Amino acid sequence: MIDLRLLREDPDRVRASQRARGEDVALVDALLSADERRRSSGVRFDELRAEQKQLGKQIPKATGDEKAELLKRAEQLKADVKAADAERDTADAETHDLLLRLGNLVHPDVPVGGEEDFVTLETHGTIRDFGAEGFEPKDHLELGQILGAIDVERGAKVSGSRFYFLTGVGALLELALVNAAMAQATAAGFTPMLTPALVRPQSMAGTGFLGQAAQDVYHLDKDDLYLVGTSEVPLAAYHMDEILDADKLPLRYAGFSPCFRREAGSHGKDTRGIFRVHQFDKVEMFSYVAPEDSQAEHQRLLEWEKQWLTSLELPFRVIDVASGDLGASAARKYDCEAWIPTQGKYRELTSTSDCTEFQSRRLSIRVRDGKQVKPLATLNGTLCAVPRTIVAILENHQQADGSVRVPEVLRPYLGGREVLEPVAK
């Protein structure tokens, strides 16, 4: 959530942020009104309580009619205090509810607009000319079947659409990717983490995934637990309700977990293969830093993502995501999109978001710097979302006979294999 003081001091900035996101600007005024009622009812409660305490001192000293009047006033004050307390609680709850519905403040340099209004910042690698090489590229599903690596038919039989099995070298390729990604993250100073896949509502809400993203979340009603869509959620909630020491920052974690997404609203999109699925595994980077260091850390996370995609020898571009396509928690987000030959376009493989103090305020995570205790900044960055990375590797490194060249960085994790060979039928 944002700082209420900032809302009071500069409401136009918050209105502009909401407008850039394409969200309801009227929410800002509703929140200002609720906050004013919360503060005024709090003042009234304090005044009545002070009068009540003062009266409590006077009554024992009074006699006769004076005492009767004071007792009468005490009864009225008791009712007034109770009413003021209830009014304060109602206004406080309304303020908190409205505050939770407000997205993070968009960074001023973020391009304004919708999904297609991003700005391309960099382009890396060379897109292969398969025509010049003399063959038509196969898509990842056909390659996966040739290699005995992907089985979507049995995935659908067992679990339904958008589920799959990774088999043979497909399973080995996932393990190689996860181990190579974790090795890079560990070398960069991240602490490896295996995180829970089920979290409580406060963890999910605290990271901002029960607002605009709620339709994509799986909820277990019987247990009131949520399946995570990313290990960002448990990694953010790891230090919930804690005060961290400033000299311990930055704290960097690399989490591996299964991820579950309903993909609501994606009917008809990416239905072939394993690009858009309900369950997948991912290695996620997560950082806790001082607020003044968040923009620099954001650049570091982006550099680690670029290092990873470069090591996989994939052509990719970096985009500055437009304001209307940001998640509620993100003040700014960069995506790295790899070239997918059979689609003839770049598709998102990784993203990194600077969430500034938004999540730490919701999760009550603070940092102690001398005598000062204040919220800190959190950031996240995908290092390897496995299925999409497999898609990019198979399509970009395929050879005319249906085999796939293995990037050098993965070979030690695949028993030295240089090529994934078609399986005999």
N, C-alpha and C positions, 0 to 999 in steps of 0.2 A: 504494500500500500504506500501511497505517497505521504509526505509530511503535511499534517493539517496546518501547520504554521505557514508553509509555503502556499497552500491553498488560500488562506486568509490574506496573505500579503500580496500575492500575484495571481488572482483568479483568472485573469485573461490568458496567462501562460497555460494554465490547465485547460481552459476552454479551447485554446488553439491546438493543444495536444489531442484532445478528444475529437476535434474536427478533423485533424490529420489522420486519425485512426478510422474515421468514418463511424465513430460512436456517438452516443447521445450527449449533446452539449448541455441539455437541460439538467442532466445529472449533477453538474457542477453547482448550479444554483440551488438545487434540492439539498445537496450536501452542505452548502454554506448556511442554508436556513436551519437545517437540523443541528449543525454545529453551534449556531447562535442560540437555539433553544436549549441545547445541552449545557452550554456555559451559563446562560442566564438562570436556568433552573438549578444549576449547581450553586450559583451565588445565592439564590433565594433559600435553598436548603441550608447553606452555611449560616445565613443571617438568622433564620428561624431557630436553628440549633443553638446558636450563641445566645439568643433571647431565652430559649428554654433553659439553658444552663444558668443564666443569670437569675431567672425566676426561681430556679431550684434553690438558689442561695437565699432568696428573699423570703420565701414561704415560711421556713422555720422561725424566722424572727417576727413575723406578722401575727396580729391577733384580730379577733372580731370580724367586722365587716371587711376590713382590708384583706384579711386572710382569705375570706370567702371569695372576694373579687380576684385575688391572685390564683386561687385554686380553679376558679372558673376560666380564667385566662390560660392556665396550664392545660386544662382539658382541650381548649380550642387549639392551643399550640401543638398539642400532641397529634391532633387530627391534621393540622396544617403541615407539620413535619412529615407525617406519613404520606400525605398527598404530594408534597414537594419531592420526596424521595422517589415515589413512583414515577412522577413526571421526569425527574432526572434520569432514572433507569430507562424509561421509554425513549427519551431523546438520545441517550447514549447508545442504545441498541440500534436505533434508526441510523444514527451517524456511522456506527461501525458497519452496518449492512451496506449503506451507500458507498462507504469508503472501499469496501471489498469489491464493489462492482466497477470501480474506477481503474482504468489501465494505468500502467507506468507512464511517466512523462517521456514523450518522444524526444530523442536527441535532436537539436536544431539542424544538424547536418544531414539528417535522414531524408532521402527523396520522398516527396509527398505524392500519394496516389495509391493505386491498387496493385494487384499481383503482377501486372505487366509493366509497372512503372519503376522497376528497379534500375540501378545504374551499374554497368559493368566496370569494374575497377581494374581487373587484370585478366590476361589470358595466358595459359601455360601449355606447353607441349604441342605436338604436331598431329593433326587429324589425318589418319591414313586414307589414302586414295585406293580403295579396293579395286576399282575399275582398272587402274594402272597396273595393279598386281595380277589382274586377270581372273578374278573371281568375285561372285556376289556374296556379301557377308551374310551369315546365318544369324538369327536372333538367339538370345541367351537360352530360351527354352529348347529350341532345336539342338543347340550345342549341348545343353545339359542332358538331353536324352541320348545323344550320340555318345557322350562320355559316361553315361550311367550315373549322373551326378544329381539330377533333379527329377522328382516324381510328383507332379501336381495332381494327376488323376487319382492316385491312392490317397493323397492328402485330402482331396474333396470327398472321396468315399468315406474316409475316417472322420473328418471334422467339418466338411463343408467347403464352400468357395473361399478362396484367398488363404488356404492352408496348403502345406506342401511337406514333402520329405526331402532332405538332403541325403543322398546315398553315395556310398563308395568314395570316390575322390571329391564329391561335393561336400560330404561331411568332413573329410580331411582338409579341404580348402577352408571351410569355416574355422576349424581349429587353428589352422596356420595363420589366418588373418587375425584371430583374437590374440594369439600368442605374440605375433609380430607387433600388433598395435600396443599390447601391454608392455612389450619390451621397449618400444619407443617412449611410451609414457613414463615408464620407470626410469629410463635413462635421463629423461627431462626433469625428474624430481617428483613425479606424482606418486602418491601412495596407492598401490593396487587395492581395490575393494570389491568384494562379492556382496551384493546388496539384496535385501528382501524384495520380492516381487509383489507382495501385498502390503498395503499401508493403510493407516487410519485416516478418517476424513480430514483431520486437522493438518496432516502432512500434505495431502492432495490440495486442499484449499490454500494452505500456506504458500505453495509454490505457484498458485494462480491457475491450476488446471480444472477448477470447478466453475469457471466463468464461461467464457466463449468456447472453451475446449471441452466442456462437460459432455457434449454429445458423443465424443470419441472415446470416452472412458468406460471401462467395464466395472460394474459395481456388484458386489456380492451382498444382496439384501440381508440374507440370514445372519451374516457375520458383521455387516456394516464395514466392510473392507473394500479397498479399490485395488485392481490390478494396475500396476504402473505402466505408463506408455513410454517411459524412459527412466533410467536410473538417476536422472537429475532430481527426481522427487525424493527418494530416500537419502541421496547425498546432500540435498539442501536441508532436509529435516534432521540430519545426523546430529547437528549442533543446536537443535531447537531448544529454546528456553535456557540457553547457556550464555555466559559472558566469557569471551576469549581474551587472552592477553595480546596486546598489540605486537609484542616482540615475537609472537608465534606466527604472525602473518608474513607472507601468504601461506594459506593451507591449500594444498592441491591434491585432489583425489581422482583416481581413474577407476570408474565403476564398470563392472561387467554384469549384465542382467538380461533376462528375457524381457521383451517389451510387448505390450498388448494394446491394440488400437482397433476400435470398431470401424474406422474409416467411413463414418456416417457422411452422407453427401457425396461419396465418391462412386456412386453407381455408374457403371459403364466406363470408368476411368482405369486404365492399366489393368485390365482384366486378364491379360495373357501373362503367364509366367509368374515370377516372384518379385516384381518391382514394388507392388503395393499389396501388402499382406496384413493379416490380423495379428500374427505373432512372429517376432524375429528377435535376434540377439544383437547386442550393441555394446561397444566400448565407449564410455562417455567421460569426458574431462569435466571437472568441476573445481572452481576456485573460490576461496574466501579471501578478500583483500580489503585494505583500507579504501574508503570511498574515493579518495583523491587518486588512487592507483588503478581504478577500474578501466579507464580507457586504454591505458598502457597494457594492462593484462588482456584486454580484448584483442589487441594486436598480437600479443604472444600466442593466444589460443589459435588465432587465425594462421599464424606462421607454423604452428605444430600441425594443423590440418593440411596446410600446403605441403609441408615436408612429407607427410604420410602419403598423399595422393601422388606426389612426385616420385616417391620411392616405389609406388605401384606402377609407375610409367604410364599414367593415364593422362590424356589431354583434358584440361579442365579450365573453367573460368571462375572468377570471384565476383560476386555481385553484392551490392549494398541494397538490402531488401527495403522496399517502399513501406511507408508508414501504415497503410491499410492492410498490409500482409504480416505485420508484427504480431507475435503472441502478446497476451495481456501483460506479461512480466517484463518483456524486453523493451529497453530504451533504444537499442540499436541491434541489428542482426546482420551478419554476413553469411552468405551461403557459398559453398564451393560446389559447382555443378560440373559433372563429368560428361564428356561427349558419349552419346550412345549411338553407334553407327546405324543400326537398323531403324532408329527413330529419326535420325537426321537432326538431332538437337541435343542441347545440354540439359541434363536432369540433376536435381539436387542429390548430392551424396553426403555432404556434411553441412552443419550450420553452427554458428557460435553467437551467443547472445550476451550482451551486457545488461544485467537486470538491476544495476545500481543497488539502491537500498530497499527496493520494492519487496523482495522475498524476506529479507532479514527482519523488516518491520512486522510482517505478517507472522513470522515464525518466532519472533522475540529472540533473535540472535544479535548479540551486541559485542562490542570490543571495548576493553578498558585500556585507555591511553593516559597514564598518570592518574589524575583524579577524575578524569572525564570518562563517562560511559556513554557510548553512542552506537547506532546501527552501523553495520559494515556493508560491503558490497558483495554480491554473489554473481558469478558468471558460469556459463556452461558452454561446452563445445563437443559436438560429435567427433569422435576420432574414427570409428568404424561401425557403420550400420551394415551388418553382414550381407543380407540378401542383395541390396542395391550395389554393394561393392562387388559381389560375385557377378552380377549382371554386367557391370562395366568391364571387369577383367575378362570374362568369357568373350564378350563382343569385340573388345579392342585388341585382344591378343590372340584371336583365332587365326588358324592357318587353313589353307585351301582344302586339306583333307579332313577337316573337322576337329583336328587336335588344337590344343591351346597352349601357347608358350607361357611358362610360369615366370613372373617377375623375379629378379634375383633376390629381392628382400625376403621373399616367401620360401625360397628353395631350402634353406636350412630347416624349416618347419614342415617340409613335405618330403623328408627323407632324401633330399638332394635332387628330387625330380626337376627336370628342366622343361618337360612337356607333359601335359595331360593328354593321354592317348584315348582314342575311341575304344569302346569295349566291343568284344565280339558278340554278335547277336546269336 
